[in-house]
Structures are given as structure tokens and as C-alpha cells.
Amino acid sequence: MSRAEQLAQTRALLLSSARDEFEDRGYSAATLERIGERAGYHRTAVYKHFPSKENLFLAVLEEESEEHVSSAIASLQTTSRPVEAFTIWFVRDIAVARSLHRAKSEFFLAAVDDAALREKVTEIQREVDASAQSVVAELVAILGITPLVSIGELTNAVLALSNGLAQRALVDTAMDLSGSLERALLALLRGVGMP
């Protein structure tokens, strides 16, 4: 195995271990030392790849975002019921990432009082928004609608709706997230141009 392959393998293992640590303990309680231990490395190996816990968490978020968008578009392209497919995909994704939502909330709250971190979070959020726009554009194209608002504005509404319901479902485990999201998404799409 080449040096570059070893570094990539170590980085992937550290990202996986970091995700597990953030899911188990949240952002605030996670430590680089425990992340290194989970991966079978000393924390200096973690620092070699990621200069801070913030940078490591941002890398976890970026990786999650890429997987999130790819699976969404694949779901939409393989069904005759795109709103239902979007809902199923989103609910499944929330179930998989449920524990990471706590860490994200803690991280975003930390960014409120840290200008440099807030700038990094904003940059990542803009990348997520751009990716999400491709998902919403695909959904709109499949449905054959011409929204009364821009794809960017529609994406903001879909994300706000989806994320708000997802946060509620984290606390209210009896909530019918799938049904609530599908009904709300259909109402939103009808409101912006779906027949």
C-alpha cells in the first residue's frame, strides 16, 4: 500500500470513529483522544489529519452531506411517486443520522458565539444548500411543476420544513415523521405551483 493510500485509509478510519464518537457523546463531550482510541491511534494521529475538533466535525458533516444528496437523487429517479420517495428517503436518513443531530445542534450553537467557526459553518451550509437545490430541482422536474418561487427559495422552505419536523421527531419519538413530512411537503409543493 502506498503512503497516500495509507493516509487516505487512516483519514477514513478517523472520520468513521469521529462520527461514532459524535453520535455517542454529542459534539461538546466528544474528545480527539477518544476518537483516536476508537480508531486505534494516538490523538497525535488525529491532529496530523485534523488540526482541531471543529475541523474534524466539519469533515464529518461534509462527508454526510455528500452521501445524503447522492442517496436522495437516486431515490427520486427510481420511483413513480417522487414525494413519497423523498419522504421515505428523508425519514430513513434521519433514522440513520438521528444521533448526529444532537452533535450538529451543539456545534451550530457553539458557532453562534465564535465568528471564525460561524464563517466555516456558513460556508458548509451554503454547500449543503447548493446540493439540496439539486435534489429539489430533481423533485420539481420529475413532478413537472413550475414553482412560483426560485429553486433556492423552495429549497430553503423544504429544508426548514424537513429539519424542523426532524428536530421535533428527535424529542417526540411517537411522532409520525413520515406521514407528517409527506403531508407538509405536498402542501408546500401545491402552494408553490404543483397542480
Contacts in CASP RR format, 6 or more apart in sequence:
PFRMAT RR
TARGET T0000
AUTHOR 0000-0000-0000
METHOD contacts of the structure
MODEL  1
MSRAEQLAQTRALLLSSARDEFEDRGYSAATLERIGERAGYHRTAVYKHF
PSKENLFLAVLEEESEEHVSSAIASLQTTSRPVEAFTIWFVRDIAVARSL
HRAKSEFFLAAVDDAALREKVTEIQREVDASAQSVVAELVAILGITPLVS
IGELTNAVLALSNGLAQRALVDTAMDLSGSLERALLALLRGVGMP
1 9 0 8 1.000
7 49 0 8 1.000
10 39 0 8 1.000
10 41 0 8 1.000
10 45 0 8 1.000
10 49 0 8 1.000
11 49 0 8 1.000
13 39 0 8 1.000
13 40 0 8 1.000
13 41 0 8 1.000
14 35 0 8 1.000
14 36 0 8 1.000
14 39 0 8 1.000
14 41 0 8 1.000
14 45 0 8 1.000
14 46 0 8 1.000
14 49 0 8 1.000
14 50 0 8 1.000
14 56 0 8 1.000
15 56 0 8 1.000
15 59 0 8 1.000
15 60 0 8 1.000
15 63 0 8 1.000
16 39 0 8 1.000
17 35 0 8 1.000
17 36 0 8 1.000
17 38 0 8 1.000
17 39 0 8 1.000
17 40 0 8 1.000
18 30 0 8 1.000
18 35 0 8 1.000
18 56 0 8 1.000
18 57 0 8 1.000
18 59 0 8 1.000
18 60 0 8 1.000
19 60 0 8 1.000
19 63 0 8 1.000
19 64 0 8 1.000
19 100 0 8 1.000
20 38 0 8 1.000
21 30 0 8 1.000
21 31 0 8 1.000
21 34 0 8 1.000
21 35 0 8 1.000
21 38 0 8 1.000
22 30 0 8 1.000
22 57 0 8 1.000
22 60 0 8 1.000
22 99 0 8 1.000
22 100 0 8 1.000
22 103 0 8 1.000
23 99 0 8 1.000
23 100 0 8 1.000
23 103 0 8 1.000
24 30 0 8 1.000
24 99 0 8 1.000
25 34 0 8 1.000
26 99 0 8 1.000
26 102 0 8 1.000
26 103 0 8 1.000
26 106 0 8 1.000
27 53 0 8 1.000
27 57 0 8 1.000
27 102 0 8 1.000
27 103 0 8 1.000
27 104 0 8 1.000
27 106 0 8 1.000
27 107 0 8 1.000
27 110 0 8 1.000
28 106 0 8 1.000
28 110 0 8 1.000
30 53 0 8 1.000
30 103 0 8 1.000
31 53 0 8 1.000
32 43 0 8 1.000
32 46 0 8 1.000
32 47 0 8 1.000
32 50 0 8 1.000
32 53 0 8 1.000
32 56 0 8 1.000
33 43 0 8 1.000
35 43 0 8 1.000
35 46 0 8 1.000
35 56 0 8 1.000
36 42 0 8 1.000
36 43 0 8 1.000
36 45 0 8 1.000
36 46 0 8 1.000
39 45 0 8 1.000
39 46 0 8 1.000
46 56 0 8 1.000
49 56 0 8 1.000
50 56 0 8 1.000
50 59 0 8 1.000
54 107 0 8 1.000
54 117 0 8 1.000
54 120 0 8 1.000
57 103 0 8 1.000
57 107 0 8 1.000
58 120 0 8 1.000
58 121 0 8 1.000
58 124 0 8 1.000
60 100 0 8 1.000
61 104 0 8 1.000
61 107 0 8 1.000
61 124 0 8 1.000
62 124 0 8 1.000
62 127 0 8 1.000
64 97 0 8 1.000
64 100 0 8 1.000
65 124 0 8 1.000
65 127 0 8 1.000
65 128 0 8 1.000
65 131 0 8 1.000
66 131 0 8 1.000
68 93 0 8 1.000
68 131 0 8 1.000
69 131 0 8 1.000
69 132 0 8 1.000
69 134 0 8 1.000
69 135 0 8 1.000
71 89 0 8 1.000
71 93 0 8 1.000
72 86 0 8 1.000
72 89 0 8 1.000
72 90 0 8 1.000
72 93 0 8 1.000
72 135 0 8 1.000
72 138 0 8 1.000
73 134 0 8 1.000
73 135 0 8 1.000
73 138 0 8 1.000
75 85 0 8 1.000
75 86 0 8 1.000
75 88 0 8 1.000
75 89 0 8 1.000
76 82 0 8 1.000
76 85 0 8 1.000
76 86 0 8 1.000
76 89 0 8 1.000
76 135 0 8 1.000
76 138 0 8 1.000
76 139 0 8 1.000
76 142 0 8 1.000
77 138 0 8 1.000
77 142 0 8 1.000
78 85 0 8 1.000
79 85 0 8 1.000
82 139 0 8 1.000
82 142 0 8 1.000
82 143 0 8 1.000
83 139 0 8 1.000
83 143 0 8 1.000
83 182 0 8 1.000
83 185 0 8 1.000
83 186 0 8 1.000
83 189 0 8 1.000
84 182 0 8 1.000
86 135 0 8 1.000
86 139 0 8 1.000
86 185 0 8 1.000
87 178 0 8 1.000
87 179 0 8 1.000
87 181 0 8 1.000
87 182 0 8 1.000
87 185 0 8 1.000
88 178 0 8 1.000
90 162 0 8 1.000
90 166 0 8 1.000
90 181 0 8 1.000
91 177 0 8 1.000
91 178 0 8 1.000
91 181 0 8 1.000
94 101 0 8 1.000
94 166 0 8 1.000
94 169 0 8 1.000
94 177 0 8 1.000
98 170 0 8 1.000
101 166 0 8 1.000
101 167 0 8 1.000
101 170 0 8 1.000
102 170 0 8 1.000
105 167 0 8 1.000
107 121 0 8 1.000
108 121 0 8 1.000
110 117 0 8 1.000
111 117 0 8 1.000
111 118 0 8 1.000
111 120 0 8 1.000
111 121 0 8 1.000
112 118 0 8 1.000
129 152 0 8 1.000
129 155 0 8 1.000
129 156 0 8 1.000
129 159 0 8 1.000
132 155 0 8 1.000
132 158 0 8 1.000
132 159 0 8 1.000
133 151 0 8 1.000
133 152 0 8 1.000
133 155 0 8 1.000
135 155 0 8 1.000
136 151 0 8 1.000
136 152 0 8 1.000
136 154 0 8 1.000
136 155 0 8 1.000
136 158 0 8 1.000
137 151 0 8 1.000
140 146 0 8 1.000
140 147 0 8 1.000
140 151 0 8 1.000
140 154 0 8 1.000
143 189 0 8 1.000
143 194 0 8 1.000
145 189 0 8 1.000
145 192 0 8 1.000
145 193 0 8 1.000
145 194 0 8 1.000
145 195 0 8 1.000
146 193 0 8 1.000
147 154 0 8 1.000
147 192 0 8 1.000
147 193 0 8 1.000
148 191 0 8 1.000
148 192 0 8 1.000
148 193 0 8 1.000
149 157 0 8 1.000
149 192 0 8 1.000
154 192 0 8 1.000
157 188 0 8 1.000
157 192 0 8 1.000
158 185 0 8 1.000
158 188 0 8 1.000
161 181 0 8 1.000
161 184 0 8 1.000
161 185 0 8 1.000
161 188 0 8 1.000
162 181 0 8 1.000
162 185 0 8 1.000
165 175 0 8 1.000
165 177 0 8 1.000
165 180 0 8 1.000
165 181 0 8 1.000
165 184 0 8 1.000
166 177 0 8 1.000
168 175 0 8 1.000
169 175 0 8 1.000
169 177 0 8 1.000
186 194 0 8 1.000
END
